[in-house]
Amino acid sequence: MGIWGISGRRRNWIGLCNQSFNGRTFSVKSEDSVLPVLIIGAGPVGLVLSILLTKLGVKCAILEKNKIFSTHPQAHFINNRSMEVFRKLDGLGDEILTSQPPVEFWRKFIYCTSLTGPILGAVDHMQPQDFDQIASPVSVAHFSQYKLSRLLLKHLENLDFRTMNSEKREHGSIGEREIFMGHECIAINGSEHGVTVTASFLTEGKYITRDIQCHFLVGTDGAGSSVRKSLGINMRGEKDLQKLVSVHFLSQELGQYLIKERPGMLFFIFNKDAIGVLVAHDLKQGEFVLQVPFYPPQQKLEDFSYEMCKRLIFKLVGLELADVNVMDIKPWVMHAEVAEKFLSCNNRIILAGDAAHRFPPAGGFGMNTGIQDAHNLAWKLASVIKGVSPISILNSYELERSQIAQFNTELSVENFKAAMRVPAALGLDPTVANAVHRALNDTVGSILPSSLQRTILDGIFSIGRAQLSDFVLNENNPLGSARLAKLRQIFEEGQSLQLQFPAEDLGFRYQKGALLSEDDSVLNAHEAPTGRRRDYIPCSEPGSRLPHMNVKLLSNPSSKEIFSTLDLVSVDRVEFVLIIAPLNESYCLARAALEVANNFKVPLKVCVMWPNGSINGTGRSEAALTPWNFFEDVLEVKSSSDSPSWWDICQMTDRGAILVRPDEHVAWRTKSIIADPIMKMKNIFHIVTGVDCI
């Protein structure tokens, strides 16, 4: 047990498994007093998890240490897979797409000497296939995190959640569908059967504690996770890749100028007076975040006063703006780390989102990976709580998501390195500045007076920025001409910072977990990350996200109502889907699957995929699947006569079958007829759900 004082208050951090501290054990008087799931942290990951669990019929509540929700924009890029999750949450995806800035305002990254000066290069990160909805039923989005949180909260309110800023009850259980603001988790006491959380909150000028009992605790409390630290779970990877200061400001004048002259999402600005990256969160609203390197202790956060930040903005813009309003100034540290484990205390305590992994922002994988953590975790928690699966099914959450987190960490680092190629080509080697900074802190430089250290650091930076002067950086200067040529090569060959990674976004595949791998499946199928954009190739191998194709109900082929194969999977219940073709052997397999699923008490729906142009054959499926009626006949919808069929997209023939999990990932597939379908399906459901064979 570790005890230390913070902010004048004593905190007891307790990480406990299988036993209790001071003889304290987890016990309850009734099941009604125990919350099935308590979520610590009301960021996007915690809010999404609460929506998913609630829609699956699982009671949950959220504790958030902050008294109000942040309005700092933070993350802003929502990738395809996250948007696919959102589009099934009562129209959330459509709300994001209609609320975001126009794509023309954010599709480019622009490299320049100032926002009003010469453009060194521009990269358009949107390609025609990003909008054709062939690979996915929805496109990516640019939408600030605080705006996303507001929409998520609205959806939670529609699910009867209440946000509580104060509470008269000092002790006792917290009810379901409540978000408690200003409640900080200060102690965790876990046992084999559940978890007790002690939360501290301020009321009438005094800090009061309350104990909350839950079956499962999920830590979605960010990069500095108190839950992770309390359990003593270490992070593994690269720490302190870069320290930065984030300046959130508003300027309608700047927004309107950029819309007219050079719209973009990111602006990389290099001149002899200042260097920085400007994130245009919303040009129309004039909302920006400026990121600048930070080198403490020689530089201090107090140096970044509101006035100093305004002067820095003017240097990067190239002129003074009349309406700059600096809203917030925050330091932050870039890491590339993954938690050594995501589960603790007999799977009763779970980490998700930034609590489990911390990435460089390059590529926008941080929030997106966390949202997909929640999507993976929700159905498994629901399966356990509803008595379908044993608690051991949660092992597959760690097995699957830690693998993806590790890969995305490596990809983010490679993309960060790609971002550094541009300043390096301009004669600004970031490693030199970092090496000088380390020397000042870790070697003989540390004994120098702090003022001299600051002078040395400023001198190095001035020498570096001199490489960006008009005298050096022009086509008439041989050195400048060579550097500009190198810069053009970087942009033309796609070696700079990338925004989209379709192959990793939609094509990531779980190699082990709640799935049955094929005998010939290559476990290391992921190519090593390169930091380059690669196209997504649809795949139906176990662990892959189910390919998208437009379909319609066979019972009404003239209907214009079209939906995605992803919509065959319910968001409102823990249900598996078996996709087959209308063949006798496939109907036989489906009957066996329905019988086994019924015995296992695992909800299963059969989807019969009819080829484009088929006439109504629902009577055939009904007769072939009797006595079971858990089926749906759907018809392929092709954009043209030469478009691939469903089974072509899946790289299979219609003699195969695909079993899909509640998170839209393939659990198992077969490409041929099964000799003993009953025994096969028993084995499959045992592996995928953890339920013992009957």
C-alpha positions in Angstrom: 0.0 0.0 0.0 1.3 3.4 -0.9 0.3 6.6 1.1 1.3 10.1 0.2 0.0 13.6 0.4 -1.3 15.6 -2.5 -2.8 19.1 -2.4 -2.9 19.1 1.3 -5.0 15.9 1.4 -4.0 12.4 2.3 -4.6 9.8 -0.3 -4.6 6.1 0.1 -3.9 4.2 -3.1 -4.8 0.6 -2.7 -4.3 -2.0 -5.4 -5.7 -5.3 -4.2 -6.4 -8.7 -5.7 -7.7 -11.9 -4.0 -7.2 -10.5 -0.5 -8.0 -7.3 1.4 -6.1 -4.6 3.3 -6.5 -4.4 7.0 -8.9 -7.3 7.0 -11.4 -5.5 4.8 -13.2 -7.7 2.3 -15.7 -6.9 -0.4 -19.2 -7.8 0.8 -22.6 -6.5 0.1 -26.0 -6.9 1.6 -27.8 -7.2 -1.7 -27.1 -7.3 -5.3 -29.2 -4.1 -5.7 -26.6 -2.1 -3.8 -23.8 -3.1 -6.2 -23.3 -1.2 -9.4 -22.5 -3.7 -12.3 -19.9 -1.3 -13.9 -18.3 1.9 -12.6 -16.4 4.0 -15.1 -13.7 6.4 -13.8 -13.2 9.2 -16.3 -15.8 11.1 -18.4 -13.7 11.7 -21.5 -14.9 10.4 -24.9 -13.8 6.8 -24.1 -15.7 6.6 -20.8 -18.8 8.3 -22.3 -18.8 6.0 -25.4 -18.4 2.9 -23.1 -21.3 4.1 -21.0 -23.6 4.5 -24.1 -22.6 1.0 -25.5 -23.1 -0.7 -22.1 -26.5 1.0 -21.5 -27.7 0.0 -25.0 -26.7 -3.6 -24.2 -28.8 -3.4 -21.0 -25.9 -3.1 -18.5 -26.3 -0.6 -15.6 -23.3 1.7 -15.2 -22.3 5.1 -13.8 -19.4 7.5 -14.2 -17.1 9.3 -11.8 -15.2 12.4 -13.1 -12.7 14.2 -10.9 -13.1 17.6 -12.8 -16.1 19.7 -11.8 -16.8 20.8 -15.4 -16.1 19.4 -18.8 -13.0 20.8 -20.5 -13.4 23.1 -23.5 -9.8 22.6 -24.7 -10.2 21.2 -28.2 -7.6 18.4 -27.7 -8.1 15.4 -30.2 -10.0 16.3 -33.4 -9.6 13.6 -36.0 -12.1 10.8 -36.0 -11.1 7.8 -38.2 -13.3 5.5 -40.2 -13.6 2.7 -37.7 -14.6 5.1 -34.9 -17.2 6.8 -37.2 -18.6 3.3 -37.9 -19.1 2.9 -34.2 -20.7 6.3 -33.9 -23.1 5.9 -36.9 -24.9 3.0 -35.0 -25.4 5.1 -31.9 -28.8 6.7 -32.8 -27.4 8.8 -35.5 -24.4 10.2 -33.7 -22.2 9.7 -36.8 -24.6 11.9 -38.9 -24.6 14.6 -36.3 -20.8 14.7 -36.3 -20.7 14.9 -40.1 -23.2 17.7 -40.3 -21.6 19.6 -37.4 -18.0 19.4 -38.5 -16.3 22.1 -40.7 -16.6 21.5 -44.5 -14.0 19.0 -45.7 -12.5 21.7 -48.1 -11.5 23.6 -45.0 -9.4 20.8 -43.4 -8.2 18.3 -46.0 -4.7 19.8 -46.4 -1.6 20.2 -44.3 0.3 23.4 -45.2 4.0 24.1 -44.7 4.9 27.8 -44.8 7.3 30.5 -43.5 4.3 32.3 -41.9 0.5 32.1 -42.4 0.7 35.2 -44.7 4.1 34.3 -46.2 5.4 31.9 -48.8 4.1 28.3 -48.9 6.8 25.7 -48.8 4.4 22.9 -49.6 0.9 21.5 -49.2 -0.3 18.0 -48.9 -3.9 17.0 -49.6 -4.8 14.0 -47.4 -8.2 13.2 -48.9 -8.5 11.0 -51.9 -11.6 10.3 -54.0 -12.0 6.8 -52.5 -12.3 8.4 -49.1 -15.8 9.6 -50.0 -17.2 6.9 -52.3 -18.4 4.7 -49.3 -17.1 1.5 -51.0 -14.8 0.5 -48.1 -16.9 2.0 -45.4 -20.5 3.3 -45.1 -19.2 6.5 -43.5 -16.2 8.9 -43.9 -13.6 10.3 -41.5 -14.3 13.5 -39.6 -12.6 16.6 -38.1 -14.4 17.4 -34.9 -12.9 18.8 -31.7 -13.0 16.5 -28.7 -15.0 18.9 -26.4 -17.7 19.1 -29.1 -17.7 15.3 -29.4 -18.1 15.1 -25.6 -21.1 17.5 -25.8 -22.8 15.3 -28.4 -22.1 12.1 -26.3 -23.5 13.8 -23.2 -26.7 14.7 -25.2 -27.0 11.0 -26.2 -26.5 9.9 -22.6 -29.3 12.3 -21.5 -31.5 10.7 -24.1 -30.7 7.4 -22.3 -31.9 9.0 -19.0 -28.4 9.8 -17.7 -28.1 12.6 -15.2 -25.0 14.8 -14.6 -24.6 15.5 -10.9 -22.4 18.4 -9.8 -23.2 17.9 -6.1 -24.8 15.2 -4.0 -26.3 15.3 -0.5 -25.6 11.6 0.1 -22.2 11.2 1.7 -22.1 7.5 1.7 -23.8 4.6 0.0 -24.2 3.3 -3.5 -24.3 5.5 -6.6 -27.2 4.8 -8.8 -27.1 3.8 -12.4 -27.1 6.3 -15.3 -25.4 9.0 -13.2 -22.3 11.1 -14.0 -20.8 12.4 -10.9 -18.6 15.5 -11.5 -16.0 16.6 -9.0 -15.6 13.0 -7.6 -12.1 11.8 -7.5 -11.1 8.2 -7.0 -8.7 8.1 -4.0 -8.8 4.4 -3.1 -9.5 1.1 -4.7 -10.1 -2.1 -2.8 -10.6 -5.1 -5.0 -11.4 -8.7 -4.2 -12.3 -11.9 -6.1 -15.9 -10.9 -6.3 -15.9 -7.1 -6.9 -14.4 -3.7 -6.2 -15.0 -1.0 -3.7 -14.0 2.5 -4.8 -13.5 5.4 -2.4 -14.3 8.7 -4.0 -13.6 12.2 -2.6 -15.7 15.2 -3.4 -16.0 18.8 -2.1 -19.2 19.9 -0.4 -19.7 23.1 1.6 -15.9 23.7 1.7 -15.0 20.2 3.0 -13.8 17.1 1.3 -16.0 14.1 2.0 -15.5 10.5 1.0 -18.0 7.9 -0.1 -17.6 4.2 -0.8 -19.0 2.8 -4.0 -19.3 -1.0 -4.6 -19.3 -2.4 -8.1 -18.7 -5.7 -9.9 -16.3 -4.1 -12.5 -14.3 -0.9 -12.5 -13.1 0.5 -15.8 -10.4 3.1 -15.8 -10.8 5.6 -18.7 -9.2 8.4 -16.8 -6.6 9.5 -19.3 -2.8 9.4 -19.7 -2.1 10.1 -16.0 -4.6 7.5 -14.9 -5.1 7.3 -11.2 -6.6 3.8 -11.6 -3.5 2.6 -13.4 -1.1 4.2 -10.9 -3.1 2.8 -7.9 -2.7 -0.7 -9.2 1.1 -0.2 -9.8 0.8 -1.0 -13.5 3.8 0.3 -15.4 4.0 1.8 -18.8 6.4 0.3 -21.4 7.8 2.2 -24.3 9.4 5.6 -25.0 8.9 8.4 -22.5 9.3 12.1 -23.1 9.6 12.1 -26.9 8.8 15.8 -26.8 7.6 18.4 -24.3 5.2 21.0 -25.7 3.0 23.9 -24.7 -0.5 24.0 -26.2 -2.0 27.5 -26.7 -5.8 27.5 -27.3 -7.0 30.8 -28.9 -9.8 32.3 -31.0 -9.5 34.7 -33.9 -12.3 35.2 -36.4 -9.9 37.4 -38.4 -7.4 34.6 -38.9 -10.1 32.1 -39.6 -11.6 34.1 -42.4 -8.2 34.9 -43.9 -7.3 31.2 -44.0 -10.6 30.2 -45.5 -10.1 32.7 -48.3 -6.3 32.2 -48.9 -5.1 28.8 -47.7 -7.6 26.5 -45.8 -6.1 23.6 -44.0 -6.1 21.4 -40.8 -2.5 21.7 -39.8 0.0 24.5 -40.5 3.7 23.9 -40.0 5.3 27.3 -39.7 9.1 27.8 -39.8 10.7 31.3 -39.7 13.7 33.0 -38.1 11.6 34.4 -35.3 9.4 31.4 -34.3 8.5 27.8 -35.1 5.2 26.1 -34.3 2.4 23.9 -35.5 -1.1 25.5 -35.7 -4.1 23.2 -35.5 -7.1 24.8 -37.2 -10.0 23.2 -35.2 -12.7 25.3 -36.9 -11.8 28.0 -39.4 -15.3 29.3 -39.5 -15.4 29.8 -35.8 -11.8 30.9 -35.7 -10.8 28.3 -33.1 -7.1 27.2 -33.1 -4.5 25.5 -31.0 -0.8 26.4 -31.3 1.7 23.8 -30.4 5.2 25.0 -29.6 8.3 23.0 -28.2 8.9 23.4 -24.5 12.3 22.9 -22.8 12.0 23.0 -19.0 13.5 23.8 -16.6 15.4 26.4 -18.6 12.0 27.5 -20.0 9.2 27.9 -17.5 5.5 27.7 -18.0 5.2 31.2 -16.6 7.3 32.4 -19.6 4.2 31.6 -21.7 2.1 34.5 -20.5 -1.0 35.5 -22.4 0.8 38.5 -23.9 3.9 36.4 -24.8 1.6 33.9 -26.5 -0.1 36.6 -28.5 3.3 37.9 -29.7 4.3 34.4 -30.7 1.1 34.0 -32.6 1.7 37.3 -34.5 5.3 36.1 -35.4 3.9 32.9 -36.9 1.0 34.6 -38.6 3.3 37.3 -40.1 1.1 40.2 -38.9 -0.7 41.5 -35.9 -4.4 40.4 -35.5 -6.9 42.6 -33.8 -9.1 40.0 -32.3 -6.8 37.3 -30.8 -8.2 35.9 -27.6 -6.0 33.4 -25.8 -8.3 31.0 -23.9 -5.9 28.5 -22.3 -2.2 27.6 -22.0 -1.3 24.0 -21.1 2.0 22.0 -21.0 2.0 18.4 -22.1 4.4 15.6 -22.8 4.4 13.3 -25.8 4.9 9.6 -24.9 4.8 6.3 -26.8 3.8 3.7 -24.2 1.5 0.8 -23.6 0.5 -0.5 -20.1 2.1 -3.8 -19.2 -1.4 -5.2 -18.6 -4.9 -4.0 -19.1 -6.6 -6.2 -16.5 -6.2 -6.6 -12.7 -7.8 -8.2 -9.7 -9.2 -11.2 -11.4 -10.4 -9.1 -14.4 -12.5 -6.9 -12.1 -10.5 -3.8 -12.9 -9.9 -2.8 -16.5 -7.9 -0.1 -18.3 -9.1 1.5 -21.5 -8.1 4.5 -23.7 -5.2 6.7 -22.7 -5.1 5.0 -19.3 -3.8 1.9 -21.2 -1.8 3.5 -24.0 -0.2 6.9 -24.8 0.7 7.7 -28.4 2.2 10.7 -30.2 -0.7 12.6 -31.8 0.7 11.9 -35.3 -2.1 10.1 -37.1 -4.8 10.7 -34.5 -4.7 7.2 -33.1 -5.0 8.1 -29.4 -8.7 8.8 -29.0 -9.7 6.5 -31.8 -7.9 3.5 -30.3 -9.6 4.3 -27.0 -13.1 4.4 -28.6 -12.4 1.0 -30.2 -11.2 -0.3 -26.8 -14.6 0.5 -25.5 -16.3 -1.1 -28.5 -14.3 -4.3 -27.9 -14.9 -4.3 -24.2 -18.6 -3.5 -24.0 -20.0 -6.7 -25.4 -17.6 -8.8 -23.4 -18.6 -7.1 -20.1 -22.3 -7.4 -21.1 -21.8 -11.2 -21.8 -20.3 -11.7 -18.3 -22.8 -9.6 -16.4 -25.7 -11.2 -18.2 -24.4 -14.7 -17.4 -23.6 -15.7 -21.0 -19.8 -15.9 -20.7 -17.5 -16.6 -17.8 -15.3 -13.7 -16.5 -12.3 -15.3 -18.3 -13.7 -14.0 -21.6 -12.3 -10.6 -20.5 -8.8 -12.0 -21.0 -9.5 -11.7 -24.7 -9.9 -7.9 -24.3 -6.3 -7.5 -23.1 -5.0 -10.0 -25.7 -6.7 -8.3 -28.6 -6.4 -4.6 -27.6 -2.9 -4.7 -26.3 -1.7 -6.0 -29.6 -3.5 -3.2 -31.5 -2.2 -0.6 -29.0 1.4 -1.8 -29.5 1.0 -1.6 -33.3 -0.6 1.8 -33.2 2.2 3.1 -30.9 4.8 2.0 -33.4 2.8 3.5 -36.3 2.4 6.8 -34.4 6.1 6.9 -33.7 6.9 6.3 -37.4 4.5 9.0 -38.4 6.1 11.4 -35.8 9.5 10.6 -37.4 8.0 11.5 -40.8 6.9 14.8 -39.4 10.5 15.5 -38.3 11.8 15.0 -41.9 10.5 18.5 -42.9 12.4 20.6 -40.4 15.4 18.3 -40.9 15.3 19.1 -44.6 15.3 22.8 -43.8 18.4 22.5 -41.7 16.6 22.2 -38.4 17.6 18.9 -36.9 15.3 18.4 -33.8 17.7 15.9 -32.4 20.3 18.6 -31.9 18.0 20.8 -29.8 17.0 17.7 -27.8 20.7 16.7 -27.3 21.7 20.2 -26.1 18.7 20.2 -23.7 19.7 16.8 -22.3 23.3 17.9 -21.9 22.2 21.0 -19.9 20.0 18.8 -17.7 22.0 15.6 -17.2 25.7 16.4 -17.6 28.2 19.1 -16.7 25.7 21.8 -18.0 23.5 21.2 -15.0 26.0 22.9 -12.7 25.9 26.1 -14.7 23.7 29.0 -13.4 20.1 28.7 -14.7 20.4 32.0 -16.4 23.4 30.8 -18.4 21.7 27.6 -19.2 18.8 29.6 -20.6 21.2 31.8 -22.6 22.9 28.8 -24.1 19.6 27.2 -25.1 18.3 30.4 -26.6 21.5 30.8 -28.5 21.3 27.3 -30.0 17.6 28.0 -31.1 18.6 31.3 -32.7 21.4 29.7 -34.7 19.0 27.0 -35.8 16.2 29.4 -36.9 18.8 31.4 -38.8 18.7 28.6 -41.3 15.1 29.8 -42.1 16.1 33.4 -43.1 15.2 34.7 -46.5 18.9 34.9 -47.3 19.4 31.2 -46.8 16.0 29.7 -47.8 15.6 30.8 -51.4 16.2 29.3 -54.9 19.2 31.6 -55.6 21.1 30.3 -52.7 22.7 26.9 -53.5 22.1 25.6 -50.0 18.6 26.9 -49.8 17.8 25.6 -53.3 19.0 22.1 -52.3 16.9 22.2 -49.2 13.8 23.3 -51.0 14.3 20.5 -53.6 14.6 17.9 -50.8 11.4 19.3 -49.3 9.6 18.9 -52.6 10.8 15.3 -52.8 9.5 14.5 -49.3 6.0 15.8 -50.2 5.9 14.1 -53.6 6.9 10.7 -52.2 4.5 10.8 -49.3 7.3 10.9 -46.7 5.9 13.7 -44.6 3.3 13.4 -41.7 0.2 11.5 -42.8 -3.4 12.0 -41.7 -5.1 8.8 -42.9 -4.0 5.1 -42.7 -6.9 3.1 -44.2 -5.0 -0.2 -44.1 -4.6 0.1 -40.3 -7.8 2.0 -39.6 -10.2 -0.5 -41.2 -7.8 -3.4 -41.8 -6.5 -4.1 -38.3 -7.0 -7.7 -37.3 -6.9 -9.5 -33.9 -4.5 -12.4 -34.3 -5.5 -14.1 -31.0 -8.4 -13.8 -28.6 -12.1 -14.5 -28.9 -11.8 -16.0 -32.3 -10.8 -19.2 -34.0 -7.8 -18.7 -36.3 -7.4 -20.6 -39.5 -4.7 -23.3 -39.6 -3.0 -21.4 -42.5 -3.4 -18.0 -40.9 -0.2 -16.0 -40.6 -0.1 -14.7 -37.1 2.2 -11.8 -38.0 0.0 -10.7 -40.9 0.5 -7.0 -40.0 3.2 -5.4 -42.1 5.6 -3.4 -40.0 4.4 0.2 -39.8 6.1 2.6 -42.2 4.3 5.9 -41.5 3.1 5.8 -45.2 -0.6 5.6 -46.2 -1.6 2.2 -47.4 -4.9 1.2 -49.0 -7.4 -1.0 -47.1 -8.1 -4.4 -48.7 -11.3 -6.0 -47.4 -10.7 -9.3 -45.6 -12.9 -11.8 -43.8 -10.1 -13.7 -41.9 -10.9 -14.3 -38.2 -10.1 -11.2 -36.2 -10.8 -8.8 -39.1 -13.5 -6.2 -39.1 -16.4 -7.5 -41.2 -16.2 -6.0 -44.8 -18.8 -3.4 -45.7 -21.3 -3.9 -48.6 -24.6 -2.3 -49.2 -27.6 -4.7 -48.9 -31.3 -4.5 -48.6 -34.0 -6.8 -47.3 -34.9 -9.6 -49.7 -38.5 -9.5 -48.7 -38.8 -6.0 -50.2 -36.3 -5.8 -53.1 -38.0 -2.8 -54.7 -37.4 -0.8 -51.5 -34.8 2.0 -51.6 -33.9 1.4 -48.0 -30.2 0.3 -48.2 -28.0 -0.6 -45.2 -24.5 -1.9 -44.6 -23.5 -5.4 -43.7 -22.2 -3.9 -40.5 -25.8 -3.1 -39.6 -26.6 -6.8 -39.6 -24.9 -6.8 -36.1 -27.2 -5.4 -33.4 -26.0 -2.6 -31.1 -28.8 -3.2 -28.6 -28.1 -6.8 -27.7 -25.1 -9.2 -27.4 -25.8 -11.2 -30.5 -23.6 -13.1 -33.0 -24.4 -13.3 -36.7 -23.8 -16.2 -39.0 -23.6 -15.2 -42.7 -24.3 -17.9 -45.2 -25.4 -18.3 -48.8 -28.8 -19.9 -49.7 -27.3 -23.4 -50.3 -28.5 -26.6 -48.7 -25.2 -27.4 -47.0 -25.1 -23.8 -45.6 -28.6 -24.1 -44.2 -27.5 -27.4 -42.5 -24.6 -25.6 -40.9 -26.9 -22.7 -39.8 -29.4 -25.1 -38.2 -26.5 -26.7 -36.2 -25.2 -23.3 -35.2 -28.7 -22.2 -34.0 -29.1 -25.4 -32.0 -25.7 -25.1 -30.3 -26.1 -21.4 -29.6 -29.5 -22.1 -28.0 -27.9 -24.8 -25.8 -25.1 -22.4 -24.9 -27.6 -19.6 -24.3 -25.7 -17.4 -26.8 -28.0 -15.2 -28.9 -27.4 -16.0 -32.6 -29.0 -14.6 -35.8 -28.5 -16.2 -39.2 -28.2 -13.9 -42.2 -28.8 -15.4 -45.6 -26.9 -13.4 -48.3 -28.7 -13.6 -51.6 -26.8 -12.7 -54.8 -27.7 -9.5 -56.6 -30.8 -10.0 -58.8 -32.4 -12.8 -56.8 -36.1 -13.0 -56.5 -37.9 -13.3 -53.2 -36.7 -16.5 -51.6 -37.6 -15.9 -47.9 -40.0 -18.9 -48.0 -37.0 -21.1 -48.8 -35.0 -19.9 -45.9 -38.0 -20.3 -43.6 -38.5 -23.9 -44.6 -34.8 -24.8 -44.5 -34.2 -23.3 -41.0 -37.3 -24.7 -39.3 -37.9 -24.8 -36.3 -35.6 -21.8 -35.9 -36.9 -18.3 -36.9 -33.8 -16.2 -36.0 -32.8 -15.4 -39.5 -32.8 -12.6 -42.0 -32.7 -12.7 -45.8 -30.7 -9.9 -47.4 -29.9 -9.0 -51.0 -26.6 -7.7 -52.3 -26.8 -4.2 -53.7 -24.1 -3.5 -56.4 -23.1 -0.1 -57.6 -22.5 -1.5 -61.1 -22.9 -4.9 -62.9 -19.1 -5.5 -62.7 -18.9 -4.8 -59.0 -17.7 -7.7 -56.9 -20.2 -10.0 -55.1 -20.2 -10.3 -51.3 -18.3 -13.5 -51.4 -15.7 -12.0 -53.8 -15.2 -9.0 -51.4 -14.6 -11.5 -48.6 -12.2 -13.5 -50.8 -14.4 -16.6 -50.4 -16.9 -18.6 -52.4 -20.6 -18.9 -51.5 -19.9 -22.4 -50.1 -18.4 -20.7 -47.0 -19.8 -19.1 -43.9 -18.8 -16.2 -41.6 -19.5 -16.0 -37.9 -19.5 -12.3 -36.7 -19.0 -11.1 -33.1 -21.1 -8.4 -31.5 -18.3 -5.9 -32.2 -18.5 -6.6 -36.0 -15.2 -8.6 -36.0 -15.1 -12.0 -37.6 -14.9 -14.8 -35.0 -14.6 -17.7 -37.4 -15.1 -18.6 -41.0 -15.1 -21.7 -43.2 -14.5 -21.8 -46.9 -15.9 -25.3 -47.3 -18.6 -27.8 -46.1 -18.3 -28.9 -42.5 -18.6 -32.7 -42.0 -19.9 -32.6 -38.4 -21.5 -29.2 -38.0 -22.8 -29.8 -34.4 -19.4 -30.7 -33.0 -17.7 -27.9 -35.0 -20.1 -25.2 -33.7 -19.7 -26.5 -30.1 -16.0 -26.0 -30.4 -16.3 -22.6 -32.0 -18.7 -21.2 -29.4 -16.6 -22.6 -26.6 -13.5 -20.8 -27.9 -15.3 -17.5 -28.8 -17.5 -17.1 -25.7 -15.7 -19.2 -23.1 -18.8 -21.2 -22.4 -18.1 -24.9 -21.7 -19.3 -27.4 -24.2 -22.6 -29.1 -23.3 
